[in-house]
Structures are given as structure tokens and as C-alpha cells.
Amino acid sequence: MVFKIIVCVLLTLIVACGWAWRDFESALHTPAVVGKPVVIEINKGDSFKQISDKLRAQNVGIKPFWFKVIAVREKAVKKLKTGEYELAPGLTLPEILGLFVQGKTRQYAITFPEGWNFKEILQEVENNPNLDHTLHNIDFEALMSQLGVDIKHSAIALDNCSIRCSSSPVPGVVPPASMQSPEGLFFPDTYFFEKHTSDIALLKRAYDKMQLVLKEEWRQKAEALPFKTPYEALILASIVEKETGVVTERPLIAGVFIRRLQTGMLLQTDPTVIYGMGENYRGNISYKDLKTATPYNTYVIKGLPPTPIAMPGRDAINAALHPDNSNTLYFVARGDGTHEFSATLKDHNLAVDSFQRKKK
């Protein structure tokens, strides 16, 4: 009788162990996420049980006991990283734990297009709901301080704009109170980030990338350029960026402006006038606008404006540092996105007659 009881107990244990093993194997290999992706956020201080509950609340197919057993086996219980995760359909419990341990959080994207100015960047940042916002009504000087910008050791060297500062100020025009303007200092690109990344951390990445790109391009610059600092090149690059979206034309545009700087001619570029007009720009530039003195009106001031007027991309920076070396001094829009270049004022006037005045 005792023997029969022992046999029954052993058989029961064997069956139970077999069932448990199959159930464990199922927990290991059966997809826990079915249908559509699931988003879960692990917050600081969440216990393993709270994380399990969040998964179950999102209809992720887990059995808490086996989930804990797998986590213990993988030595993952104390290694789960905070953040927001997107769990794709088909993921198993070990794979989900792997994401949590590696911190492969859900990534969001924000794009700063080439040619945008700082106000547009700041607005894009402020409108992004996945960033933590700390820059409400911050002034430019405070922003630069938060970025940790050391101007004296910066590749951009804001306080050494020799071309602009060597020229006489325009009568009646008050230059910017501080050269520490953030304009143009952020590299245009698409940046990926985790939820709750701070706005200042994101801007710091864009700032650091501009520093890196500018340093790389400055090291390989052409000879005999009229720039003493990379910041001056950045200013011209921003003008080139706004003048044309045709990559092959950028060295040609840069060449015109370089030769104008070298010969003392006014740059006379409309994008700087528009930038100087600020909120007063309504889509057109009048003759009066061209004659109205602002620190950025290159129809009035000599040399470069005091700061960039937009964010230039690498192509525009490269063009400013590797300009075309022909003899052209003028260009006019053809109306198809490209430009006609001329070496003399006579030829330029003929081009204007051909491409501009005939339209009127």
C-alpha cells in the first residue's frame, strides 16, 4: 500500500514537473506581444511587480511567476533601466527583459532643417511634447550660459569677428548688445532622443555637432580666405545657405561674396536685409528697406553682418571655405531656382534685364 502511494506521488510529481517545464518553455518562447506594438514606461523607483503589472495592463501575455523566474535566471531583476519602451509584436519575455536591461528605449525624432533661424528652432523645440521644457522665456545670454559655451576656447570664437568689427558702425544703428547670439550655432539635422530628454540637452547636442563640423571643415579650408575665425566663415555660410538650395551653386555664390569682401564691395545680399527686418518683413523688400540701416543690411554696412542669419549645413560651410575661384562678382536668380553669374556690372545688368525685368 505504501509502495503504491509512493508510486502515485512520484507519478504526480513527474506529471507536475513535466507540465511546469512545458509551461516554462511556453513562457520562454511564446510571443508575449501580439497584434500591435505596446508602449510601456518604467519610472524611477518602479518595483519588478509594478513593471509586471504595467505589462499585464497593456495586455502583454506574461505569467508573473515565470516572468520573475526568467528575470532571476537572466540576472535581470535589478538591472531594468527606466524609460519609455515600444514593444514590437512577436517579442518574447526574454527579449522584453533584454530591451529593459539594455535600455533600448523608444526614440523620438526632431528635425532642424538647413536654413532655419534660431527662433524657428526654439519654436520647434517648445512644440515637441516629448521633451522636458526648461527654457521658457529664456534670454540668449542665459541660454548660452546653460549650454556651457566657453567663447574664448570655442571653435566659433564669437568675440573675434574681425571683418565686421573692423568696419565703421552704421550711423543711428545700435549693434547687438552681445555677440553671444545663438543664431547659427546649432547644426541642422534630425536628432533622436528619449522621452523626457531636456530641451537644453537636445540643443547642446546640436551645438556640439556644429562645433565638430566647423572644426573639421576649418582644418581643411582653402588658402587666402578673408576669415580670421571660423565664426566669420559660419556667418558667410549662413548667407550662402539662404541664397541657394542648389548644392552645386553654393561654391559659386560663396566665391562672389569672398571676392566682394576682398575688394571692399558691399555684399548686397537680400537674406541679410530680411533677417534685419525681423517681424517687419511681409514677403517683399522695398527700395526703402534696402536703404534702411540695420546691423544686418549689407546694402548699407561693409563686410559681414555681426552674426549668422540662419543654420548652415555642411555643404554651405564647405562652400564658404572652398569658394569658386573665378572672377564673378554678381548673380541674379533665373526664376527656376538657379542663378546667372556675371563678372562685370554690364553683363549683370543684361542678365537682370533677361531674367528679372522682362517678367515685369
Short mmCIF file of the C-alpha atoms (twelve columns), coordinates in Angstrom:
data_MODEL
# 
_entry.id   MODEL 
# 
loop_
_atom_site.group_PDB 
_atom_site.id 
_atom_site.type_symbol 
_atom_site.label_atom_id 
_atom_site.label_alt_id 
_atom_site.label_comp_id 
_atom_site.label_asym_id 
_atom_site.label_seq_id 
_atom_site.Cartn_x 
_atom_site.Cartn_y 
_atom_site.Cartn_z 
_atom_site.pdbx_PDB_model_num 
ATOM 1   C CA . MET A 1   0.000  0.000   0.000   1 
ATOM 2   C CA . VAL A 2   2.801  2.390   0.935   1 
ATOM 3   C CA . PHE A 3   4.578  1.459   -2.261  1 
ATOM 4   C CA . LYS A 4   1.508  2.362   -4.307  1 
ATOM 5   C CA . ILE A 5   1.264  5.722   -2.553  1 
ATOM 6   C CA . ILE A 6   4.918  6.424   -3.228  1 
ATOM 7   C CA . VAL A 7   4.460  5.496   -6.886  1 
ATOM 8   C CA . CYS A 8   1.412  7.739   -7.177  1 
ATOM 9   C CA . VAL A 9   3.248  10.636  -5.551  1 
ATOM 10  C CA . LEU A 10  6.234  10.164  -7.857  1 
ATOM 11  C CA . LEU A 11  3.993  9.954   -10.911 1 
ATOM 12  C CA . THR A 12  2.169  13.076  -9.790  1 
ATOM 13  C CA . LEU A 13  5.475  14.887  -9.312  1 
ATOM 14  C CA . ILE A 14  6.704  13.758  -12.709 1 
ATOM 15  C CA . VAL A 15  3.486  14.922  -14.368 1 
ATOM 16  C CA . ALA A 16  3.608  18.201  -12.446 1 
ATOM 17  C CA . CYS A 17  7.257  18.731  -13.338 1 
ATOM 18  C CA . GLY A 18  6.529  17.923  -16.963 1 
ATOM 19  C CA . TRP A 19  3.629  20.346  -17.020 1 
ATOM 20  C CA . ALA A 20  5.708  23.027  -15.286 1 
ATOM 21  C CA . TRP A 21  8.548  22.525  -17.723 1 
ATOM 22  C CA . ARG A 22  6.233  22.807  -20.732 1 
ATOM 23  C CA . ASP A 23  4.641  25.899  -19.205 1 
ATOM 24  C CA . PHE A 24  8.087  27.394  -18.593 1 
ATOM 25  C CA . GLU A 25  9.183  26.573  -22.137 1 
ATOM 26  C CA . SER A 26  5.996  28.191  -23.412 1 
ATOM 27  C CA . ALA A 27  6.728  31.313  -21.351 1 
ATOM 28  C CA . LEU A 28  10.245 31.382  -22.804 1 
ATOM 29  C CA . HIS A 29  9.351  31.025  -26.465 1 
ATOM 30  C CA . THR A 30  5.740  32.147  -26.982 1 
ATOM 31  C CA . PRO A 31  5.363  35.736  -28.259 1 
ATOM 32  C CA . ALA A 32  4.118  37.900  -25.389 1 
ATOM 33  C CA . VAL A 33  3.193  40.850  -27.613 1 
ATOM 34  C CA . VAL A 34  0.521  40.110  -30.175 1 
ATOM 35  C CA . GLY A 35  -1.299 42.369  -32.602 1 
ATOM 36  C CA . LYS A 36  0.044  45.917  -32.355 1 
ATOM 37  C CA . PRO A 37  3.054  47.487  -30.616 1 
ATOM 38  C CA . VAL A 38  2.777  48.166  -26.908 1 
ATOM 39  C CA . VAL A 39  4.255  51.225  -25.186 1 
ATOM 40  C CA . ILE A 40  5.294  50.940  -21.538 1 
ATOM 41  C CA . GLU A 41  7.161  53.394  -19.354 1 
ATOM 42  C CA . ILE A 42  9.377  52.265  -16.477 1 
ATOM 43  C CA . ASN A 43  9.677  55.047  -13.954 1 
ATOM 44  C CA . LYS A 44  12.375 55.537  -11.367 1 
ATOM 45  C CA . GLY A 45  11.535 53.513  -8.277  1 
ATOM 46  C CA . ASP A 46  9.222  51.021  -10.025 1 
ATOM 47  C CA . SER A 47  9.409  47.562  -8.433  1 
ATOM 48  C CA . PHE A 48  9.575  44.408  -10.519 1 
ATOM 49  C CA . LYS A 49  5.962  43.699  -9.585  1 
ATOM 50  C CA . GLN A 50  4.880  47.153  -10.726 1 
ATOM 51  C CA . ILE A 51  6.589  46.597  -14.059 1 
ATOM 52  C CA . SER A 52  4.839  43.234  -14.403 1 
ATOM 53  C CA . ASP A 53  1.506  44.880  -13.591 1 
ATOM 54  C CA . LYS A 54  2.099  47.545  -16.238 1 
ATOM 55  C CA . LEU A 55  2.782  44.859  -18.823 1 
ATOM 56  C CA . ARG A 56  -0.371 42.945  -17.895 1 
ATOM 57  C CA . ALA A 57  -2.396 46.166  -18.018 1 
ATOM 58  C CA . GLN A 58  -1.229 46.552  -21.629 1 
ATOM 59  C CA . ASN A 59  -2.380 43.000  -22.394 1 
ATOM 60  C CA . VAL A 60  1.149  41.691  -22.744 1 
ATOM 61  C CA . GLY A 61  0.952  37.926  -22.366 1 
ATOM 62  C CA . ILE A 62  3.003  37.305  -19.259 1 
ATOM 63  C CA . LYS A 63  2.654  34.999  -16.305 1 
ATOM 64  C CA . PRO A 64  4.158  36.967  -13.408 1 
ATOM 65  C CA . PHE A 65  5.703  33.897  -11.757 1 
ATOM 66  C CA . TRP A 66  7.545  32.755  -14.873 1 
ATOM 67  C CA . PHE A 67  8.423  36.335  -15.740 1 
ATOM 68  C CA . LYS A 68  10.157 36.649  -12.371 1 
ATOM 69  C CA . VAL A 69  11.813 33.248  -12.766 1 
ATOM 70  C CA . ILE A 70  13.161 34.224  -16.187 1 
ATOM 71  C CA . ALA A 71  14.371 37.559  -14.805 1 
ATOM 72  C CA . VAL A 72  16.168 35.799  -11.946 1 
ATOM 73  C CA . ARG A 73  17.699 33.293  -14.355 1 
ATOM 74  C CA . GLU A 74  18.916 36.146  -16.568 1 
ATOM 75  C CA . LYS A 75  20.119 38.123  -13.509 1 
ATOM 76  C CA . ALA A 76  17.968 40.998  -14.740 1 
ATOM 77  C CA . VAL A 77  15.754 41.819  -11.761 1 
ATOM 78  C CA . LYS A 78  17.901 44.716  -10.528 1 
ATOM 79  C CA . LYS A 79  19.124 45.816  -13.967 1 
ATOM 80  C CA . LEU A 80  15.943 47.107  -15.615 1 
ATOM 81  C CA . LYS A 81  16.506 50.661  -16.839 1 
ATOM 82  C CA . THR A 82  13.983 53.472  -16.652 1 
ATOM 83  C CA . GLY A 83  12.488 54.950  -19.792 1 
ATOM 84  C CA . GLU A 84  9.734  54.529  -22.334 1 
ATOM 85  C CA . TYR A 85  9.813  51.337  -24.393 1 
ATOM 86  C CA . GLU A 86  7.969  50.290  -27.522 1 
ATOM 87  C CA . LEU A 87  7.448  46.535  -27.606 1 
ATOM 88  C CA . ALA A 88  7.015  45.194  -31.113 1 
ATOM 89  C CA . PRO A 89  4.645  42.304  -31.913 1 
ATOM 90  C CA . GLY A 90  6.376  38.929  -31.642 1 
ATOM 91  C CA . LEU A 91  8.656  39.756  -28.721 1 
ATOM 92  C CA . THR A 92  9.066  37.021  -26.097 1 
ATOM 93  C CA . LEU A 93  9.571  37.596  -22.375 1 
ATOM 94  C CA . PRO A 94  13.383 37.138  -22.522 1 
ATOM 95  C CA . GLU A 95  13.519 39.597  -25.409 1 
ATOM 96  C CA . ILE A 96  11.418 42.130  -23.491 1 
ATOM 97  C CA . LEU A 97  13.712 41.768  -20.487 1 
ATOM 98  C CA . GLY A 98  16.678 42.207  -22.822 1 
ATOM 99  C CA . LEU A 99  15.291 45.544  -24.013 1 
ATOM 100 C CA . PHE A 100 14.773 46.695  -20.427 1 
ATOM 101 C CA . VAL A 101 18.271 45.648  -19.357 1 
ATOM 102 C CA . GLN A 102 19.967 47.242  -22.385 1 
ATOM 103 C CA . GLY A 103 17.905 50.415  -22.034 1 
ATOM 104 C CA . LYS A 104 16.756 50.318  -25.652 1 
ATOM 105 C CA . THR A 105 14.113 52.933  -25.072 1 
ATOM 106 C CA . ARG A 106 11.653 54.336  -27.574 1 
ATOM 107 C CA . GLN A 107 13.254 57.030  -29.696 1 
ATOM 108 C CA . TYR A 108 11.597 60.228  -30.844 1 
ATOM 109 C CA . ALA A 109 12.863 62.478  -33.612 1 
ATOM 110 C CA . ILE A 110 13.071 66.205  -34.128 1 
ATOM 111 C CA . THR A 111 14.339 67.837  -37.319 1 
ATOM 112 C CA . PHE A 112 16.016 71.214  -37.747 1 
ATOM 113 C CA . PRO A 113 16.094 71.935  -41.500 1 
ATOM 114 C CA . GLU A 114 19.014 73.745  -43.093 1 
ATOM 115 C CA . GLY A 115 18.365 77.467  -43.308 1 
ATOM 116 C CA . TRP A 116 16.150 77.756  -40.244 1 
ATOM 117 C CA . ASN A 117 16.878 80.560  -37.801 1 
ATOM 118 C CA . PHE A 118 17.113 80.200  -34.042 1 
ATOM 119 C CA . LYS A 119 13.550 81.375  -33.359 1 
ATOM 120 C CA . GLU A 120 12.245 78.610  -35.614 1 
ATOM 121 C CA . ILE A 121 14.411 76.040  -33.822 1 
ATOM 122 C CA . LEU A 122 13.249 77.215  -30.410 1 
ATOM 123 C CA . GLN A 123 9.608  77.085  -31.517 1 
ATOM 124 C CA . GLU A 124 10.049 73.540  -32.821 1 
ATOM 125 C CA . VAL A 125 11.616 72.515  -29.523 1 
ATOM 126 C CA . GLU A 126 8.870  74.182  -27.482 1 
ATOM 127 C CA . ASN A 127 6.174  72.456  -29.562 1 
ATOM 128 C CA . ASN A 128 7.604  68.971  -29.033 1 
ATOM 129 C CA . PRO A 129 5.568  67.195  -26.332 1 
ATOM 130 C CA . ASN A 130 8.186  64.512  -25.662 1 
ATOM 131 C CA . LEU A 131 10.879 66.882  -24.398 1 
ATOM 132 C CA . ASP A 132 11.110 68.256  -20.883 1 
ATOM 133 C CA . HIS A 133 10.853 72.026  -21.240 1 
ATOM 134 C CA . THR A 134 13.112 74.280  -19.167 1 
ATOM 135 C CA . LEU A 135 13.710 77.235  -21.482 1 
ATOM 136 C CA . HIS A 136 10.526 79.254  -21.006 1 
ATOM 137 C CA . ASN A 137 11.223 82.895  -21.951 1 
ATOM 138 C CA . ILE A 138 14.962 82.410  -21.555 1 
ATOM 139 C CA . ASP A 139 17.187 85.163  -22.947 1 
ATOM 140 C CA . PHE A 140 20.043 84.431  -25.316 1 
ATOM 141 C CA . GLU A 141 22.810 85.142  -22.800 1 
ATOM 142 C CA . ALA A 142 21.276 82.785  -20.238 1 
ATOM 143 C CA . LEU A 143 20.850 80.120  -22.909 1 
ATOM 144 C CA . MET A 144 24.498 80.331  -23.904 1 
ATOM 145 C CA . SER A 145 25.427 80.027  -20.234 1 
ATOM 146 C CA . GLN A 146 23.264 76.918  -19.811 1 
ATOM 147 C CA . LEU A 147 24.889 75.396  -22.882 1 
ATOM 148 C CA . GLY A 148 28.200 75.790  -21.098 1 
ATOM 149 C CA . VAL A 149 29.696 77.679  -24.032 1 
ATOM 150 C CA . ASP A 150 33.244 78.852  -23.375 1 
ATOM 151 C CA . ILE A 151 33.559 81.543  -26.015 1 
ATOM 152 C CA . LYS A 152 37.321 82.005  -25.630 1 
ATOM 153 C CA . HIS A 153 38.002 78.331  -26.291 1 
ATOM 154 C CA . SER A 154 35.142 77.744  -28.710 1 
ATOM 155 C CA . ALA A 155 35.754 76.817  -32.324 1 
ATOM 156 C CA . ILE A 156 33.246 79.507  -33.130 1 
ATOM 157 C CA . ALA A 157 35.090 82.314  -31.278 1 
ATOM 158 C CA . LEU A 158 32.197 84.744  -31.114 1 
ATOM 159 C CA . ASP A 159 34.174 87.670  -29.774 1 
ATOM 160 C CA . ASN A 160 36.660 87.897  -32.624 1 
ATOM 161 C CA . CYS A 161 34.712 88.884  -35.720 1 
ATOM 162 C CA . SER A 162 37.477 90.795  -37.490 1 
ATOM 163 C CA . ILE A 163 35.769 91.502  -40.809 1 
ATOM 164 C CA . ARG A 164 32.656 93.024  -39.300 1 
ATOM 165 C CA . CYS A 165 34.247 94.718  -36.298 1 
ATOM 166 C CA . SER A 166 36.897 96.423  -38.403 1 
ATOM 167 C CA . SER A 167 34.238 98.342  -40.326 1 
ATOM 168 C CA . SER A 168 32.565 101.506 -39.097 1 
ATOM 169 C CA . PRO A 169 29.146 101.128 -37.466 1 
ATOM 170 C CA . VAL A 170 26.155 102.414 -39.409 1 
ATOM 171 C CA . PRO A 171 25.085 105.870 -38.122 1 
ATOM 172 C CA . GLY A 172 21.999 105.628 -35.965 1 
ATOM 173 C CA . VAL A 173 22.165 101.837 -35.699 1 
ATOM 174 C CA . VAL A 174 22.733 100.179 -32.344 1 
ATOM 175 C CA . PRO A 175 24.676 96.922  -32.789 1 
ATOM 176 C CA . PRO A 176 23.536 93.837  -30.849 1 
ATOM 177 C CA . ALA A 177 24.152 94.243  -27.124 1 
ATOM 178 C CA . SER A 178 26.070 90.965  -27.009 1 
ATOM 179 C CA . MET A 179 27.924 88.984  -29.631 1 
ATOM 180 C CA . GLN A 180 26.895 85.861  -27.732 1 
ATOM 181 C CA . SER A 181 23.958 85.257  -30.034 1 
ATOM 182 C CA . PRO A 182 22.830 81.654  -30.511 1 
ATOM 183 C CA . GLU A 183 21.991 82.296  -34.165 1 
ATOM 184 C CA . GLY A 184 23.644 79.791  -36.484 1 
ATOM 185 C CA . LEU A 185 25.333 77.816  -33.710 1 
ATOM 186 C CA . PHE A 186 23.161 74.694  -33.978 1 
ATOM 187 C CA . PHE A 187 23.738 72.114  -36.673 1 
ATOM 188 C CA . PRO A 188 20.716 71.370  -38.874 1 
ATOM 189 C CA . ASP A 189 19.941 67.673  -38.694 1 
ATOM 190 C CA . THR A 190 17.469 65.085  -37.403 1 
ATOM 191 C CA . TYR A 191 18.091 64.248  -33.753 1 
ATOM 192 C CA . PHE A 192 16.743 61.168  -31.969 1 
ATOM 193 C CA . PHE A 193 16.059 61.290  -28.255 1 
ATOM 194 C CA . GLU A 194 14.343 59.513  -25.391 1 
ATOM 195 C CA . LYS A 195 11.157 60.811  -23.818 1 
ATOM 196 C CA . HIS A 196 11.841 63.317  -21.011 1 
ATOM 197 C CA . THR A 197 15.128 64.453  -22.558 1 
ATOM 198 C CA . SER A 198 15.536 68.103  -21.600 1 
ATOM 199 C CA . ASP A 199 15.341 70.793  -24.262 1 
ATOM 200 C CA . ILE A 200 18.723 72.165  -23.221 1 
ATOM 201 C CA . ALA A 201 20.327 68.699  -23.581 1 
ATOM 202 C CA . LEU A 202 18.965 68.411  -27.115 1 
ATOM 203 C CA . LEU A 203 20.191 71.886  -28.076 1 
ATOM 204 C CA . LYS A 204 23.591 71.056  -26.587 1 
ATOM 205 C CA . ARG A 205 23.855 68.102  -28.954 1 
ATOM 206 C CA . ALA A 206 23.071 70.336  -31.930 1 
ATOM 207 C CA . TYR A 207 25.553 72.936  -30.684 1 
ATOM 208 C CA . ASP A 208 28.296 70.341  -30.168 1 
ATOM 209 C CA . LYS A 209 27.729 68.930  -33.639 1 
ATOM 210 C CA . MET A 210 28.089 72.391  -35.202 1 
ATOM 211 C CA . GLN A 211 31.339 72.830  -33.272 1 
ATOM 212 C CA . LEU A 212 32.596 69.491  -34.579 1 
ATOM 213 C CA . VAL A 213 31.605 70.117  -38.209 1 
ATOM 214 C CA . LEU A 214 33.037 73.629  -38.185 1 
ATOM 215 C CA . LYS A 215 36.339 72.417  -36.729 1 
ATOM 216 C CA . GLU A 216 36.596 69.659  -39.331 1 
ATOM 217 C CA . GLU A 217 35.849 72.000  -42.231 1 
ATOM 218 C CA . TRP A 218 38.090 74.786  -40.893 1 
ATOM 219 C CA . ARG A 219 41.089 72.434  -40.731 1 
ATOM 220 C CA . GLN A 220 40.722 71.740  -44.458 1 
ATOM 221 C CA . LYS A 221 39.917 75.292  -45.628 1 
ATOM 222 C CA . ALA A 222 41.340 76.791  -48.806 1 
ATOM 223 C CA . GLU A 223 44.187 79.303  -48.674 1 
ATOM 224 C CA . ALA A 224 43.932 83.103  -48.837 1 
ATOM 225 C CA . LEU A 225 40.433 83.410  -47.419 1 
ATOM 226 C CA . PRO A 226 39.421 86.686  -45.729 1 
ATOM 227 C CA . PHE A 227 38.445 84.937  -42.478 1 
ATOM 228 C CA . LYS A 228 40.378 85.151  -39.231 1 
ATOM 229 C CA . THR A 229 37.999 82.938  -37.285 1 
ATOM 230 C CA . PRO A 230 35.682 80.011  -38.011 1 
ATOM 231 C CA . TYR A 231 32.806 82.196  -36.822 1 
ATOM 232 C CA . GLU A 232 33.295 84.538  -39.761 1 
ATOM 233 C CA . ALA A 233 33.123 81.546  -42.092 1 
ATOM 234 C CA . LEU A 234 29.951 80.444  -40.318 1 
ATOM 235 C CA . ILE A 235 28.373 83.866  -40.944 1 
ATOM 236 C CA . LEU A 236 29.120 83.680  -44.663 1 
ATOM 237 C CA . ALA A 237 27.977 80.044  -44.803 1 
ATOM 238 C CA . SER A 238 24.602 81.085  -43.374 1 
ATOM 239 C CA . ILE A 239 24.221 83.655  -46.147 1 
ATOM 240 C CA . VAL A 240 25.161 81.084  -48.791 1 
ATOM 241 C CA . GLU A 241 22.609 78.691  -47.257 1 
ATOM 242 C CA . LYS A 242 19.834 81.269  -47.607 1 
ATOM 243 C CA . GLU A 243 20.839 82.350  -51.120 1 
ATOM 244 C CA . THR A 244 20.527 78.980  -52.838 1 
ATOM 245 C CA . GLY A 245 19.275 75.472  -52.248 1 
ATOM 246 C CA . VAL A 246 21.260 74.169  -55.239 1 
ATOM 247 C CA . VAL A 247 24.287 72.386  -53.797 1 
ATOM 248 C CA . THR A 248 26.439 72.836  -56.905 1 
ATOM 249 C CA . GLU A 249 25.857 76.595  -56.850 1 
ATOM 250 C CA . ARG A 250 26.986 77.147  -53.284 1 
ATOM 251 C CA . PRO A 251 30.728 77.422  -54.062 1 
ATOM 252 C CA . LEU A 252 29.834 79.877  -56.857 1 
ATOM 253 C CA . ILE A 253 27.741 82.026  -54.516 1 
ATOM 254 C CA . ALA A 254 30.456 81.856  -51.862 1 
ATOM 255 C CA . GLY A 255 33.061 82.865  -54.449 1 
ATOM 256 C CA . VAL A 256 31.124 86.007  -55.339 1 
ATOM 257 C CA . PHE A 257 30.874 87.066  -51.700 1 
ATOM 258 C CA . ILE A 258 34.529 86.221  -50.947 1 
ATOM 259 C CA . ARG A 259 35.704 88.417  -53.831 1 
ATOM 260 C CA . ARG A 260 33.398 91.220  -52.682 1 
ATOM 261 C CA . LEU A 261 34.864 91.027  -49.180 1 
ATOM 262 C CA . GLN A 262 38.399 91.025  -50.578 1 
ATOM 263 C CA . THR A 263 37.801 94.057  -52.809 1 
ATOM 264 C CA . GLY A 264 35.781 96.063  -50.291 1 
ATOM 265 C CA . MET A 265 32.481 95.825  -52.167 1 
ATOM 266 C CA . LEU A 266 29.211 95.671  -50.279 1 
ATOM 267 C CA . LEU A 267 27.780 92.161  -50.112 1 
ATOM 268 C CA . GLN A 268 24.284 93.407  -51.040 1 
ATOM 269 C CA . THR A 269 22.502 90.172  -50.233 1 
ATOM 270 C CA . ASP A 270 18.749 90.198  -49.673 1 
ATOM 271 C CA . PRO A 271 18.600 87.459  -46.983 1 
ATOM 272 C CA . THR A 272 20.574 89.670  -44.585 1 
ATOM 273 C CA . VAL A 273 18.150 92.539  -45.201 1 
ATOM 274 C CA . ILE A 274 15.205 90.238  -44.480 1 
ATOM 275 C CA . TYR A 275 16.843 88.994  -41.287 1 
ATOM 276 C CA . GLY A 276 17.466 92.552  -40.143 1 
ATOM 277 C CA . MET A 277 13.839 93.481  -40.793 1 
ATOM 278 C CA . GLY A 278 12.653 90.827  -38.342 1 
ATOM 279 C CA . GLU A 279 8.889  90.859  -37.837 1 
ATOM 280 C CA . ASN A 280 8.550  93.777  -40.255 1 
ATOM 281 C CA . TYR A 281 9.242  91.520  -43.226 1 
ATOM 282 C CA . ARG A 282 5.985  90.733  -45.029 1 
ATOM 283 C CA . GLY A 283 7.241  88.815  -48.060 1 
ATOM 284 C CA . ASN A 284 8.688  91.656  -50.135 1 
ATOM 285 C CA . ILE A 285 11.666 94.003  -49.925 1 
ATOM 286 C CA . SER A 286 11.106 97.618  -50.972 1 
ATOM 287 C CA . TYR A 287 13.661 100.183 -52.092 1 
ATOM 288 C CA . LYS A 288 13.172 101.838 -48.707 1 
ATOM 289 C CA . ASP A 289 14.051 98.566  -46.970 1 
ATOM 290 C CA . LEU A 290 17.313 98.378  -48.889 1 
ATOM 291 C CA . LYS A 291 18.237 101.859 -47.673 1 
ATOM 292 C CA . THR A 292 17.074 101.422 -44.075 1 
ATOM 293 C CA . ALA A 293 20.065 100.933 -41.825 1 
ATOM 294 C CA . THR A 294 20.160 97.829  -39.633 1 
ATOM 295 C CA . PRO A 295 23.221 95.914  -38.382 1 
ATOM 296 C CA . TYR A 296 22.325 93.246  -40.965 1 
ATOM 297 C CA . ASN A 297 21.581 95.366  -44.035 1 
ATOM 298 C CA . THR A 298 24.516 94.518  -46.302 1 
ATOM 299 C CA . TYR A 299 23.335 97.116  -48.807 1 
ATOM 300 C CA . VAL A 300 24.446 99.643  -46.175 1 
ATOM 301 C CA . ILE A 301 27.097 98.036  -43.952 1 
ATOM 302 C CA . LYS A 302 30.505 96.936  -45.137 1 
ATOM 303 C CA . GLY A 303 31.719 93.422  -44.572 1 
ATOM 304 C CA . LEU A 304 29.817 90.655  -42.855 1 
ATOM 305 C CA . PRO A 305 26.796 91.128  -40.600 1 
ATOM 306 C CA . PRO A 306 27.519 90.664  -36.875 1 
ATOM 307 C CA . THR A 307 26.117 87.125  -36.585 1 
ATOM 308 C CA . PRO A 308 24.911 84.311  -38.824 1 
ATOM 309 C CA . ILE A 309 21.379 84.707  -40.153 1 
ATOM 310 C CA . ALA A 310 20.443 81.013  -40.171 1 
ATOM 311 C CA . MET A 311 21.726 77.494  -39.579 1 
ATOM 312 C CA . PRO A 312 24.017 76.455  -42.442 1 
ATOM 313 C CA . GLY A 313 24.517 72.809  -43.292 1 
ATOM 314 C CA . ARG A 314 27.858 71.167  -44.007 1 
ATOM 315 C CA . ASP A 315 27.615 71.859  -47.762 1 
ATOM 316 C CA . ALA A 316 27.231 75.600  -47.188 1 
ATOM 317 C CA . ILE A 317 30.084 75.645  -44.647 1 
ATOM 318 C CA . ASN A 318 32.279 73.718  -47.050 1 
ATOM 319 C CA . ALA A 319 31.415 76.156  -49.845 1 
ATOM 320 C CA . ALA A 320 32.326 79.167  -47.690 1 
ATOM 321 C CA . LEU A 321 35.716 77.595  -47.006 1 
ATOM 322 C CA . HIS A 322 36.234 76.288  -50.564 1 
ATOM 323 C CA . PRO A 323 34.772 79.020  -52.791 1 
ATOM 324 C CA . ASP A 324 34.848 79.102  -56.550 1 
ATOM 325 C CA . ASN A 325 37.967 80.950  -57.711 1 
ATOM 326 C CA . SER A 326 36.653 82.532  -60.916 1 
ATOM 327 C CA . ASN A 327 36.150 86.294  -61.392 1 
ATOM 328 C CA . THR A 328 32.384 86.651  -60.969 1 
ATOM 329 C CA . LEU A 329 31.080 89.439  -58.740 1 
ATOM 330 C CA . TYR A 330 27.335 89.354  -59.433 1 
ATOM 331 C CA . PHE A 331 24.483 86.882  -59.720 1 
ATOM 332 C CA . VAL A 332 20.766 87.059  -60.389 1 
ATOM 333 C CA . ALA A 333 18.009 84.469  -59.983 1 
ATOM 334 C CA . ARG A 334 16.866 82.850  -63.216 1 
ATOM 335 C CA . GLY A 335 13.474 82.015  -61.774 1 
ATOM 336 C CA . ASP A 336 13.962 78.256  -61.766 1 
ATOM 337 C CA . GLY A 337 15.954 78.033  -58.549 1 
ATOM 338 C CA . THR A 338 19.329 78.605  -60.222 1 
ATOM 339 C CA . HIS A 339 21.335 81.783  -60.835 1 
ATOM 340 C CA . GLU A 340 23.130 83.580  -63.647 1 
ATOM 341 C CA . PHE A 341 26.642 84.699  -62.686 1 
ATOM 342 C CA . SER A 342 28.486 87.695  -64.172 1 
ATOM 343 C CA . ALA A 343 31.946 89.210  -63.850 1 
ATOM 344 C CA . THR A 344 31.030 92.771  -64.819 1 
ATOM 345 C CA . LEU A 345 28.226 95.139  -63.913 1 
ATOM 346 C CA . LYS A 346 27.364 95.494  -67.602 1 
ATOM 347 C CA . ASP A 347 26.865 91.756  -68.012 1 
ATOM 348 C CA . HIS A 348 24.964 91.638  -64.724 1 
ATOM 349 C CA . ASN A 349 22.540 94.335  -65.889 1 
ATOM 350 C CA . LEU A 350 21.953 92.393  -69.090 1 
ATOM 351 C CA . ALA A 351 21.244 89.281  -67.017 1 
ATOM 352 C CA . VAL A 352 18.838 91.224  -64.810 1 
ATOM 353 C CA . ASP A 353 17.061 92.503  -67.944 1 
ATOM 354 C CA . SER A 354 16.831 88.974  -69.271 1 
ATOM 355 C CA . PHE A 355 15.717 87.133  -66.128 1 
ATOM 356 C CA . GLN A 356 14.018 89.732  -63.976 1 
ATOM 357 C CA . ARG A 357 12.859 92.890  -65.692 1 
ATOM 358 C CA . LYS A 358 11.281 91.066  -68.634 1 
ATOM 359 C CA . LYS A 359 8.930  89.370  -66.181 1 
ATOM 360 C CA . LYS A 360 7.594  92.723  -65.123 1 
# 
